[in-house]
Amino acid sequence: MTWNGRWWLLRALISLPLGGLGGALVAGGCGSAEPPCGEPWNPCLITNEDGTSNGVCAGKCVIQPMDGFYDPRLLWIGDADDPEPACEDLTGFDLQSRTTEQIAPRRSFRFRTLLPGDEPCSKCKCSVPSCSMPEIVAAHSHASCENTPAATLRPFNPPRNWQGECTSPGTVPAEEFSAIWIAPGPDGSCTPSTVGEPSPPKSPAKIAVACSGLVMNTWCPENGEVCMVNQQETNVPPGWRYCMISRYEGPRECYPPAGPGERPRFSDKLTFYDQDLERSCTPCVCVPTRTPRECVARVSAYSDSACSEGALLGTTTVTAGEVDRCLRPEEDGAALGSIRAEWEVNELGLCEPAGGEPYPTTVCCLPEPAG
């Protein structure tokens, strides 16, 4: 019987009531004379055990993609100077319309590889960590430093780059303040930045083009398989592979290789990069390599302008990068005339730069046929 005769016979069978089929057509094939699904196509009527029909799979049945991956698609890999194929030119014979149609017309990705020594991203560096004294101090009219609508603040800031020595920004009369508000010192931890300009990458060793077509979840006889419609081997030119592409940038794991007698899995792991390498560079970060930095300053306030011990109003500790402090004078009726500070803890952490690399995209493919 010719292929056309088989096709029309199948259409006639599909039109029959399911009960009239007598269970002759079951999942997995339509007799020993027919090839199994997806090798290279499946012209078999698929009937489930409950009697329902999933239709005809004219295409390539493959294992369904793992979570975090797109539907399987066709991937062409070639040298940088090879002419890139157009997805629209991928055509094949459609069993239902019986015409030649595009099988994967949408270009979904365009990748490249990198050569050894390529550095397409700017290098990362980290600032030297430091501890800095508080920079913002104010006389507060509220004893708890609560910022109510009626509260007033009078600046009493130390000089720029203050090292804690006695300083007198002025004098605040006792009747104009009830507490001293001290903001925490700046967080002097490692700060990442870039240095230099990225070097233009060399010509890529390989380029890759991904084309996507119709994928159906219910057209294959086995659970856990999907049908790449009309994308069977007879319709796919040499140089193309069946692959799934990660939805997320960064390294991912592929399926483990299939065991003896098992259907092939997407187990060949390939790594590609976006054509616009600078756009896909990982951000620079600073990774601690020693005990985290801790900066704790003990700040004292005085009623005179010389930080005399007999004029001490009170003392509090301020930790860099944390909450502010409210210092209430131990005695009422004294003016604010000066402040001084000293380090109670001055521990500098160390860090190393990381990042500044192009995001990789993981692509998992079916193994190439032997030979």
Contacts in CASP RR format, 6 or more apart in sequence:
PFRMAT RR
TARGET T0000
AUTHOR 0000-0000-0000
METHOD contacts of the structure
MODEL  1
MTWNGRWWLLRALISLPLGGLGGALVAGGCGSAEPPCGEPWNPCLITNED
GTSNGVCAGKCVIQPMDGFYDPRLLWIGDADDPEPACEDLTGFDLQSRTT
EQIAPRRSFRFRTLLPGDEPCSKCKCSVPSCSMPEIVAAHSHASCENTPA
ATLRPFNPPRNWQGECTSPGTVPAEEFSAIWIAPGPDGSCTPSTVGEPSP
PKSPAKIAVACSGLVMNTWCPENGEVCMVNQQETNVPPGWRYCMISRYEG
PRECYPPAGPGERPRFSDKLTFYDQDLERSCTPCVCVPTRTPRECVARVS
AYSDSACSEGALLGTTTVTAGEVDRCLRPEEDGAALGSIRAEWEVNELGL
CEPAGGEPYPTTVCCLPEPAG
1 9 0 8 1.000
3 43 0 8 1.000
6 43 0 8 1.000
7 43 0 8 1.000
7 95 0 8 1.000
7 98 0 8 1.000
10 43 0 8 1.000
10 45 0 8 1.000
10 56 0 8 1.000
13 21 0 8 1.000
13 25 0 8 1.000
13 45 0 8 1.000
14 45 0 8 1.000
14 53 0 8 1.000
14 55 0 8 1.000
14 56 0 8 1.000
18 47 0 8 1.000
18 51 0 8 1.000
18 52 0 8 1.000
18 53 0 8 1.000
19 51 0 8 1.000
21 47 0 8 1.000
23 47 0 8 1.000
25 44 0 8 1.000
25 45 0 8 1.000
25 46 0 8 1.000
25 47 0 8 1.000
26 47 0 8 1.000
26 49 0 8 1.000
27 46 0 8 1.000
27 47 0 8 1.000
27 48 0 8 1.000
27 49 0 8 1.000
27 221 0 8 1.000
27 222 0 8 1.000
28 36 0 8 1.000
28 37 0 8 1.000
28 44 0 8 1.000
28 46 0 8 1.000
28 221 0 8 1.000
28 222 0 8 1.000
29 36 0 8 1.000
29 37 0 8 1.000
29 42 0 8 1.000
29 44 0 8 1.000
29 46 0 8 1.000
29 221 0 8 1.000
30 43 0 8 1.000
30 44 0 8 1.000
30 45 0 8 1.000
31 44 0 8 1.000
34 43 0 8 1.000
34 44 0 8 1.000
35 41 0 8 1.000
35 42 0 8 1.000
36 42 0 8 1.000
37 44 0 8 1.000
37 46 0 8 1.000
37 57 0 8 1.000
37 61 0 8 1.000
37 220 0 8 1.000
37 221 0 8 1.000
37 222 0 8 1.000
37 227 0 8 1.000
38 57 0 8 1.000
38 59 0 8 1.000
38 60 0 8 1.000
38 61 0 8 1.000
38 227 0 8 1.000
38 232 0 8 1.000
39 232 0 8 1.000
39 233 0 8 1.000
40 59 0 8 1.000
40 60 0 8 1.000
40 232 0 8 1.000
40 233 0 8 1.000
40 234 0 8 1.000
41 57 0 8 1.000
41 58 0 8 1.000
41 59 0 8 1.000
41 60 0 8 1.000
41 95 0 8 1.000
41 232 0 8 1.000
41 234 0 8 1.000
42 56 0 8 1.000
42 57 0 8 1.000
42 58 0 8 1.000
42 59 0 8 1.000
42 61 0 8 1.000
42 220 0 8 1.000
42 221 0 8 1.000
42 227 0 8 1.000
43 56 0 8 1.000
43 58 0 8 1.000
43 95 0 8 1.000
44 56 0 8 1.000
44 57 0 8 1.000
44 221 0 8 1.000
45 53 0 8 1.000
45 55 0 8 1.000
45 56 0 8 1.000
46 53 0 8 1.000
46 54 0 8 1.000
46 55 0 8 1.000
46 56 0 8 1.000
46 57 0 8 1.000
46 219 0 8 1.000
46 220 0 8 1.000
46 221 0 8 1.000
47 53 0 8 1.000
47 54 0 8 1.000
48 54 0 8 1.000
54 218 0 8 1.000
54 219 0 8 1.000
54 221 0 8 1.000
55 219 0 8 1.000
56 95 0 8 1.000
56 96 0 8 1.000
56 219 0 8 1.000
57 216 0 8 1.000
57 219 0 8 1.000
57 220 0 8 1.000
57 221 0 8 1.000
57 227 0 8 1.000
57 229 0 8 1.000
58 94 0 8 1.000
58 95 0 8 1.000
58 96 0 8 1.000
58 229 0 8 1.000
58 230 0 8 1.000
58 232 0 8 1.000
59 227 0 8 1.000
59 228 0 8 1.000
59 229 0 8 1.000
59 230 0 8 1.000
59 231 0 8 1.000
59 232 0 8 1.000
59 235 0 8 1.000
60 227 0 8 1.000
60 228 0 8 1.000
60 231 0 8 1.000
60 232 0 8 1.000
60 233 0 8 1.000
60 242 0 8 1.000
61 219 0 8 1.000
61 220 0 8 1.000
61 221 0 8 1.000
61 222 0 8 1.000
61 225 0 8 1.000
61 226 0 8 1.000
61 227 0 8 1.000
61 228 0 8 1.000
62 72 0 8 1.000
62 225 0 8 1.000
62 226 0 8 1.000
62 228 0 8 1.000
62 242 0 8 1.000
62 263 0 8 1.000
62 264 0 8 1.000
62 266 0 8 1.000
62 366 0 8 1.000
63 224 0 8 1.000
63 225 0 8 1.000
63 226 0 8 1.000
63 255 0 8 1.000
63 263 0 8 1.000
63 264 0 8 1.000
63 265 0 8 1.000
63 266 0 8 1.000
64 217 0 8 1.000
64 224 0 8 1.000
64 225 0 8 1.000
64 226 0 8 1.000
65 71 0 8 1.000
65 72 0 8 1.000
65 226 0 8 1.000
65 244 0 8 1.000
65 266 0 8 1.000
66 244 0 8 1.000
66 255 0 8 1.000
66 266 0 8 1.000
66 364 0 8 1.000
68 246 0 8 1.000
68 247 0 8 1.000
68 248 0 8 1.000
68 252 0 8 1.000
69 244 0 8 1.000
69 245 0 8 1.000
69 246 0 8 1.000
69 247 0 8 1.000
69 252 0 8 1.000
69 364 0 8 1.000
70 108 0 8 1.000
70 212 0 8 1.000
70 244 0 8 1.000
70 245 0 8 1.000
70 246 0 8 1.000
70 247 0 8 1.000
71 212 0 8 1.000
71 215 0 8 1.000
71 226 0 8 1.000
71 244 0 8 1.000
72 215 0 8 1.000
72 226 0 8 1.000
72 228 0 8 1.000
72 242 0 8 1.000
72 243 0 8 1.000
72 244 0 8 1.000
72 266 0 8 1.000
73 104 0 8 1.000
73 108 0 8 1.000
73 210 0 8 1.000
73 211 0 8 1.000
73 212 0 8 1.000
73 213 0 8 1.000
73 228 0 8 1.000
73 243 0 8 1.000
73 244 0 8 1.000
73 245 0 8 1.000
74 90 0 8 1.000
74 104 0 8 1.000
74 210 0 8 1.000
74 211 0 8 1.000
74 212 0 8 1.000
74 213 0 8 1.000
74 228 0 8 1.000
74 231 0 8 1.000
74 236 0 8 1.000
74 240 0 8 1.000
74 241 0 8 1.000
74 242 0 8 1.000
74 243 0 8 1.000
75 208 0 8 1.000
75 209 0 8 1.000
75 210 0 8 1.000
75 211 0 8 1.000
75 240 0 8 1.000
75 241 0 8 1.000
75 242 0 8 1.000
75 243 0 8 1.000
75 245 0 8 1.000
75 363 0 8 1.000
75 365 0 8 1.000
76 84 0 8 1.000
76 85 0 8 1.000
76 208 0 8 1.000
76 209 0 8 1.000
76 210 0 8 1.000
76 211 0 8 1.000
76 239 0 8 1.000
76 240 0 8 1.000
76 241 0 8 1.000
77 206 0 8 1.000
77 207 0 8 1.000
77 208 0 8 1.000
77 239 0 8 1.000
77 241 0 8 1.000
77 270 0 8 1.000
78 206 0 8 1.000
78 207 0 8 1.000
78 208 0 8 1.000
78 239 0 8 1.000
79 205 0 8 1.000
79 206 0 8 1.000
79 207 0 8 1.000
80 112 0 8 1.000
80 203 0 8 1.000
80 204 0 8 1.000
80 205 0 8 1.000
80 206 0 8 1.000
80 207 0 8 1.000
81 203 0 8 1.000
82 207 0 8 1.000
84 207 0 8 1.000
84 209 0 8 1.000
85 209 0 8 1.000
85 237 0 8 1.000
86 107 0 8 1.000
87 102 0 8 1.000
87 104 0 8 1.000
87 105 0 8 1.000
87 106 0 8 1.000
87 107 0 8 1.000
87 209 0 8 1.000
87 211 0 8 1.000
87 212 0 8 1.000
88 102 0 8 1.000
88 105 0 8 1.000
90 102 0 8 1.000
90 103 0 8 1.000
90 104 0 8 1.000
90 105 0 8 1.000
90 211 0 8 1.000
90 235 0 8 1.000
90 236 0 8 1.000
90 237 0 8 1.000
90 240 0 8 1.000
91 100 0 8 1.000
91 101 0 8 1.000
91 102 0 8 1.000
91 103 0 8 1.000
91 235 0 8 1.000
92 100 0 8 1.000
92 101 0 8 1.000
92 102 0 8 1.000
92 103 0 8 1.000
92 230 0 8 1.000
92 235 0 8 1.000
93 99 0 8 1.000
93 100 0 8 1.000
93 101 0 8 1.000
93 230 0 8 1.000
93 235 0 8 1.000
94 100 0 8 1.000
94 101 0 8 1.000
94 230 0 8 1.000
95 230 0 8 1.000
101 230 0 8 1.000
103 213 0 8 1.000
103 229 0 8 1.000
103 230 0 8 1.000
103 231 0 8 1.000
103 235 0 8 1.000
103 236 0 8 1.000
104 211 0 8 1.000
104 212 0 8 1.000
104 213 0 8 1.000
104 231 0 8 1.000
105 211 0 8 1.000
105 213 0 8 1.000
106 211 0 8 1.000
106 212 0 8 1.000
106 213 0 8 1.000
107 209 0 8 1.000
107 210 0 8 1.000
107 211 0 8 1.000
108 210 0 8 1.000
108 211 0 8 1.000
108 212 0 8 1.000
108 245 0 8 1.000
109 208 0 8 1.000
109 209 0 8 1.000
109 210 0 8 1.000
109 245 0 8 1.000
109 361 0 8 1.000
110 207 0 8 1.000
110 208 0 8 1.000
110 209 0 8 1.000
110 210 0 8 1.000
110 275 0 8 1.000
111 207 0 8 1.000
111 208 0 8 1.000
111 209 0 8 1.000
111 210 0 8 1.000
111 272 0 8 1.000
111 273 0 8 1.000
111 274 0 8 1.000
111 275 0 8 1.000
111 361 0 8 1.000
111 363 0 8 1.000
112 204 0 8 1.000
112 206 0 8 1.000
112 207 0 8 1.000
112 208 0 8 1.000
112 272 0 8 1.000
112 273 0 8 1.000
112 274 0 8 1.000
112 275 0 8 1.000
112 277 0 8 1.000
113 204 0 8 1.000
113 205 0 8 1.000
113 206 0 8 1.000
113 207 0 8 1.000
113 208 0 8 1.000
113 271 0 8 1.000
113 272 0 8 1.000
113 273 0 8 1.000
114 120 0 8 1.000
114 201 0 8 1.000
114 204 0 8 1.000
114 205 0 8 1.000
114 273 0 8 1.000
114 358 0 8 1.000
115 201 0 8 1.000
115 202 0 8 1.000
115 203 0 8 1.000
115 204 0 8 1.000
115 205 0 8 1.000
118 199 0 8 1.000
118 201 0 8 1.000
118 202 0 8 1.000
119 198 0 8 1.000
119 199 0 8 1.000
119 201 0 8 1.000
120 198 0 8 1.000
120 199 0 8 1.000
120 200 0 8 1.000
120 201 0 8 1.000
120 277 0 8 1.000
120 278 0 8 1.000
120 281 0 8 1.000
120 358 0 8 1.000
121 198 0 8 1.000
121 277 0 8 1.000
121 278 0 8 1.000
121 281 0 8 1.000
121 282 0 8 1.000
121 355 0 8 1.000
121 356 0 8 1.000
121 357 0 8 1.000
121 358 0 8 1.000
122 194 0 8 1.000
122 195 0 8 1.000
122 196 0 8 1.000
122 197 0 8 1.000
122 198 0 8 1.000
122 281 0 8 1.000
122 356 0 8 1.000
123 194 0 8 1.000
123 195 0 8 1.000
123 196 0 8 1.000
123 353 0 8 1.000
123 356 0 8 1.000
124 192 0 8 1.000
124 193 0 8 1.000
124 194 0 8 1.000
124 195 0 8 1.000
124 284 0 8 1.000
124 285 0 8 1.000
124 353 0 8 1.000
124 354 0 8 1.000
124 355 0 8 1.000
124 356 0 8 1.000
125 192 0 8 1.000
125 193 0 8 1.000
125 194 0 8 1.000
125 195 0 8 1.000
125 284 0 8 1.000
125 353 0 8 1.000
126 190 0 8 1.000
126 191 0 8 1.000
126 192 0 8 1.000
126 193 0 8 1.000
126 286 0 8 1.000
126 351 0 8 1.000
126 352 0 8 1.000
126 353 0 8 1.000
127 190 0 8 1.000
127 191 0 8 1.000
127 193 0 8 1.000
128 190 0 8 1.000
129 188 0 8 1.000
129 189 0 8 1.000
129 190 0 8 1.000
129 293 0 8 1.000
129 348 0 8 1.000
129 349 0 8 1.000
129 350 0 8 1.000
129 351 0 8 1.000
130 188 0 8 1.000
130 348 0 8 1.000
131 188 0 8 1.000
131 293 0 8 1.000
131 295 0 8 1.000
131 297 0 8 1.000
131 320 0 8 1.000
131 343 0 8 1.000
131 346 0 8 1.000
131 348 0 8 1.000
132 185 0 8 1.000
132 186 0 8 1.000
132 188 0 8 1.000
132 295 0 8 1.000
132 320 0 8 1.000
133 158 0 8 1.000
133 162 0 8 1.000
133 163 0 8 1.000
133 164 0 8 1.000
133 185 0 8 1.000
133 297 0 8 1.000
133 341 0 8 1.000
134 158 0 8 1.000
134 162 0 8 1.000
134 182 0 8 1.000
134 183 0 8 1.000
134 184 0 8 1.000
134 185 0 8 1.000
134 297 0 8 1.000
134 299 0 8 1.000
134 318 0 8 1.000
134 341 0 8 1.000
135 157 0 8 1.000
135 158 0 8 1.000
135 160 0 8 1.000
135 162 0 8 1.000
135 183 0 8 1.000
135 185 0 8 1.000
135 186 0 8 1.000
136 157 0 8 1.000
136 182 0 8 1.000
136 183 0 8 1.000
137 155 0 8 1.000
137 156 0 8 1.000
137 157 0 8 1.000
137 158 0 8 1.000
137 169 0 8 1.000
137 180 0 8 1.000
137 181 0 8 1.000
137 182 0 8 1.000
137 183 0 8 1.000
137 299 0 8 1.000
137 339 0 8 1.000
138 153 0 8 1.000
138 154 0 8 1.000
138 155 0 8 1.000
138 156 0 8 1.000
138 157 0 8 1.000
138 180 0 8 1.000
138 181 0 8 1.000
139 153 0 8 1.000
139 154 0 8 1.000
139 156 0 8 1.000
139 172 0 8 1.000
139 176 0 8 1.000
139 177 0 8 1.000
139 179 0 8 1.000
139 180 0 8 1.000
139 181 0 8 1.000
139 336 0 8 1.000
140 151 0 8 1.000
140 152 0 8 1.000
140 153 0 8 1.000
140 177 0 8 1.000
140 178 0 8 1.000
140 179 0 8 1.000
140 180 0 8 1.000
140 181 0 8 1.000
140 326 0 8 1.000
141 150 0 8 1.000
141 151 0 8 1.000
141 152 0 8 1.000
141 153 0 8 1.000
141 176 0 8 1.000
141 177 0 8 1.000
141 178 0 8 1.000
142 148 0 8 1.000
142 151 0 8 1.000
142 178 0 8 1.000
142 179 0 8 1.000
143 178 0 8 1.000
143 179 0 8 1.000
143 328 0 8 1.000
144 179 0 8 1.000
144 326 0 8 1.000
144 328 0 8 1.000
145 179 0 8 1.000
145 181 0 8 1.000
145 324 0 8 1.000
145 326 0 8 1.000
152 176 0 8 1.000
153 181 0 8 1.000
154 172 0 8 1.000
154 176 0 8 1.000
154 177 0 8 1.000
155 169 0 8 1.000
156 169 0 8 1.000
156 170 0 8 1.000
156 172 0 8 1.000
156 180 0 8 1.000
156 336 0 8 1.000
156 339 0 8 1.000
157 169 0 8 1.000
158 164 0 8 1.000
158 167 0 8 1.000
158 169 0 8 1.000
158 339 0 8 1.000
159 167 0 8 1.000
162 341 0 8 1.000
164 297 0 8 1.000
164 340 0 8 1.000
164 341 0 8 1.000
164 342 0 8 1.000
165 340 0 8 1.000
166 306 0 8 1.000
166 307 0 8 1.000
166 338 0 8 1.000
166 339 0 8 1.000
166 340 0 8 1.000
167 338 0 8 1.000
167 339 0 8 1.000
167 340 0 8 1.000
168 305 0 8 1.000
168 306 0 8 1.000
168 337 0 8 1.000
168 338 0 8 1.000
169 339 0 8 1.000
170 305 0 8 1.000
170 337 0 8 1.000
171 305 0 8 1.000
171 335 0 8 1.000
171 336 0 8 1.000
171 337 0 8 1.000
172 335 0 8 1.000
172 336 0 8 1.000
172 337 0 8 1.000
173 335 0 8 1.000
174 332 0 8 1.000
174 333 0 8 1.000
174 334 0 8 1.000
174 335 0 8 1.000
175 333 0 8 1.000
177 336 0 8 1.000
178 328 0 8 1.000
179 326 0 8 1.000
179 327 0 8 1.000
179 328 0 8 1.000
179 329 0 8 1.000
180 301 0 8 1.000
180 313 0 8 1.000
180 326 0 8 1.000
180 327 0 8 1.000
180 328 0 8 1.000
180 329 0 8 1.000
180 336 0 8 1.000
180 339 0 8 1.000
181 324 0 8 1.000
181 325 0 8 1.000
181 326 0 8 1.000
181 327 0 8 1.000
182 299 0 8 1.000
182 316 0 8 1.000
182 318 0 8 1.000
182 324 0 8 1.000
182 325 0 8 1.000
182 326 0 8 1.000
182 327 0 8 1.000
183 318 0 8 1.000
183 324 0 8 1.000
184 318 0 8 1.000
184 319 0 8 1.000
184 320 0 8 1.000
184 321 0 8 1.000
184 322 0 8 1.000
184 323 0 8 1.000
184 324 0 8 1.000
184 325 0 8 1.000
185 295 0 8 1.000
185 297 0 8 1.000
185 318 0 8 1.000
185 320 0 8 1.000
185 321 0 8 1.000
186 320 0 8 1.000
186 321 0 8 1.000
187 320 0 8 1.000
187 321 0 8 1.000
188 293 0 8 1.000
188 295 0 8 1.000
188 320 0 8 1.000
189 286 0 8 1.000
189 293 0 8 1.000
189 349 0 8 1.000
189 351 0 8 1.000
190 286 0 8 1.000
190 288 0 8 1.000
190 349 0 8 1.000
190 351 0 8 1.000
191 286 0 8 1.000
192 283 0 8 1.000
192 284 0 8 1.000
192 285 0 8 1.000
192 286 0 8 1.000
192 353 0 8 1.000
193 284 0 8 1.000
194 284 0 8 1.000
194 356 0 8 1.000
198 277 0 8 1.000
198 278 0 8 1.000
198 281 0 8 1.000
201 277 0 8 1.000
208 270 0 8 1.000
208 272 0 8 1.000
208 363 0 8 1.000
210 243 0 8 1.000
210 245 0 8 1.000
213 228 0 8 1.000
213 229 0 8 1.000
213 231 0 8 1.000
214 228 0 8 1.000
214 229 0 8 1.000
214 230 0 8 1.000
215 226 0 8 1.000
215 227 0 8 1.000
215 228 0 8 1.000
215 229 0 8 1.000
216 226 0 8 1.000
216 227 0 8 1.000
216 229 0 8 1.000
217 226 0 8 1.000
217 227 0 8 1.000
219 226 0 8 1.000
219 227 0 8 1.000
219 229 0 8 1.000
220 226 0 8 1.000
220 227 0 8 1.000
222 263 0 8 1.000
225 263 0 8 1.000
228 242 0 8 1.000
231 242 0 8 1.000
241 365 0 8 1.000
241 366 0 8 1.000
241 368 0 8 1.000
242 266 0 8 1.000
242 365 0 8 1.000
242 366 0 8 1.000
243 266 0 8 1.000
243 270 0 8 1.000
243 363 0 8 1.000
243 364 0 8 1.000
243 365 0 8 1.000
243 366 0 8 1.000
244 266 0 8 1.000
244 363 0 8 1.000
244 364 0 8 1.000
244 365 0 8 1.000
245 361 0 8 1.000
245 362 0 8 1.000
245 363 0 8 1.000
246 252 0 8 1.000
246 361 0 8 1.000
246 362 0 8 1.000
246 363 0 8 1.000
246 364 0 8 1.000
249 280 0 8 1.000
249 359 0 8 1.000
249 360 0 8 1.000
249 361 0 8 1.000
250 359 0 8 1.000
250 360 0 8 1.000
250 361 0 8 1.000
250 362 0 8 1.000
251 271 0 8 1.000
251 360 0 8 1.000
251 362 0 8 1.000
252 362 0 8 1.000
252 364 0 8 1.000
253 269 0 8 1.000
253 362 0 8 1.000
254 265 0 8 1.000
254 266 0 8 1.000
254 267 0 8 1.000
254 268 0 8 1.000
254 269 0 8 1.000
254 362 0 8 1.000
254 364 0 8 1.000
255 265 0 8 1.000
255 266 0 8 1.000
255 267 0 8 1.000
255 364 0 8 1.000
256 265 0 8 1.000
256 267 0 8 1.000
257 265 0 8 1.000
257 267 0 8 1.000
257 367 0 8 1.000
258 264 0 8 1.000
258 265 0 8 1.000
258 267 0 8 1.000
264 366 0 8 1.000
264 367 0 8 1.000
265 366 0 8 1.000
266 364 0 8 1.000
266 365 0 8 1.000
266 366 0 8 1.000
267 364 0 8 1.000
267 366 0 8 1.000
267 367 0 8 1.000
268 364 0 8 1.000
268 365 0 8 1.000
268 366 0 8 1.000
268 367 0 8 1.000
268 368 0 8 1.000
269 362 0 8 1.000
269 363 0 8 1.000
269 364 0 8 1.000
270 362 0 8 1.000
270 363 0 8 1.000
270 364 0 8 1.000
270 365 0 8 1.000
271 360 0 8 1.000
271 361 0 8 1.000
271 362 0 8 1.000
271 363 0 8 1.000
272 360 0 8 1.000
272 361 0 8 1.000
272 363 0 8 1.000
273 280 0 8 1.000
273 358 0 8 1.000
273 359 0 8 1.000
273 360 0 8 1.000
273 361 0 8 1.000
274 280 0 8 1.000
274 358 0 8 1.000
274 359 0 8 1.000
274 361 0 8 1.000
277 358 0 8 1.000
280 358 0 8 1.000
280 359 0 8 1.000
281 355 0 8 1.000
281 356 0 8 1.000
281 357 0 8 1.000
281 358 0 8 1.000
281 359 0 8 1.000
282 355 0 8 1.000
282 356 0 8 1.000
282 357 0 8 1.000
282 358 0 8 1.000
282 359 0 8 1.000
283 355 0 8 1.000
283 356 0 8 1.000
284 353 0 8 1.000
284 354 0 8 1.000
284 355 0 8 1.000
284 356 0 8 1.000
285 353 0 8 1.000
285 354 0 8 1.000
285 355 0 8 1.000
286 351 0 8 1.000
286 352 0 8 1.000
286 353 0 8 1.000
286 354 0 8 1.000
287 351 0 8 1.000
287 352 0 8 1.000
287 353 0 8 1.000
287 354 0 8 1.000
288 349 0 8 1.000
288 350 0 8 1.000
288 351 0 8 1.000
289 350 0 8 1.000
289 351 0 8 1.000
289 352 0 8 1.000
290 349 0 8 1.000
290 350 0 8 1.000
290 351 0 8 1.000
291 347 0 8 1.000
291 349 0 8 1.000
292 349 0 8 1.000
293 347 0 8 1.000
293 348 0 8 1.000
293 349 0 8 1.000
294 319 0 8 1.000
294 345 0 8 1.000
294 347 0 8 1.000
295 319 0 8 1.000
295 320 0 8 1.000
295 343 0 8 1.000
295 345 0 8 1.000
295 346 0 8 1.000
295 347 0 8 1.000
296 317 0 8 1.000
296 318 0 8 1.000
296 319 0 8 1.000
296 320 0 8 1.000
296 343 0 8 1.000
296 344 0 8 1.000
296 345 0 8 1.000
296 346 0 8 1.000
297 317 0 8 1.000
297 318 0 8 1.000
297 320 0 8 1.000
297 341 0 8 1.000
297 342 0 8 1.000
297 343 0 8 1.000
297 344 0 8 1.000
298 315 0 8 1.000
298 316 0 8 1.000
298 317 0 8 1.000
298 341 0 8 1.000
298 342 0 8 1.000
298 343 0 8 1.000
298 344 0 8 1.000
299 315 0 8 1.000
299 316 0 8 1.000
299 317 0 8 1.000
299 318 0 8 1.000
299 325 0 8 1.000
299 327 0 8 1.000
299 339 0 8 1.000
299 340 0 8 1.000
299 341 0 8 1.000
300 307 0 8 1.000
300 312 0 8 1.000
300 313 0 8 1.000
300 314 0 8 1.000
300 315 0 8 1.000
300 339 0 8 1.000
300 340 0 8 1.000
300 341 0 8 1.000
301 312 0 8 1.000
301 313 0 8 1.000
301 314 0 8 1.000
301 315 0 8 1.000
301 327 0 8 1.000
301 329 0 8 1.000
301 336 0 8 1.000
301 337 0 8 1.000
301 338 0 8 1.000
301 339 0 8 1.000
302 308 0 8 1.000
302 310 0 8 1.000
302 311 0 8 1.000
302 312 0 8 1.000
302 313 0 8 1.000
302 336 0 8 1.000
302 337 0 8 1.000
302 338 0 8 1.000
302 339 0 8 1.000
302 340 0 8 1.000
303 311 0 8 1.000
303 313 0 8 1.000
303 334 0 8 1.000
303 335 0 8 1.000
303 336 0 8 1.000
303 337 0 8 1.000
304 311 0 8 1.000
304 337 0 8 1.000
304 338 0 8 1.000
305 337 0 8 1.000
305 338 0 8 1.000
306 338 0 8 1.000
307 338 0 8 1.000
307 339 0 8 1.000
307 340 0 8 1.000
311 334 0 8 1.000
312 330 0 8 1.000
313 327 0 8 1.000
313 329 0 8 1.000
313 330 0 8 1.000
313 331 0 8 1.000
313 334 0 8 1.000
313 336 0 8 1.000
314 327 0 8 1.000
314 329 0 8 1.000
314 330 0 8 1.000
315 327 0 8 1.000
316 325 0 8 1.000
316 326 0 8 1.000
316 327 0 8 1.000
317 325 0 8 1.000
317 344 0 8 1.000
318 324 0 8 1.000
318 325 0 8 1.000
329 336 0 8 1.000
END
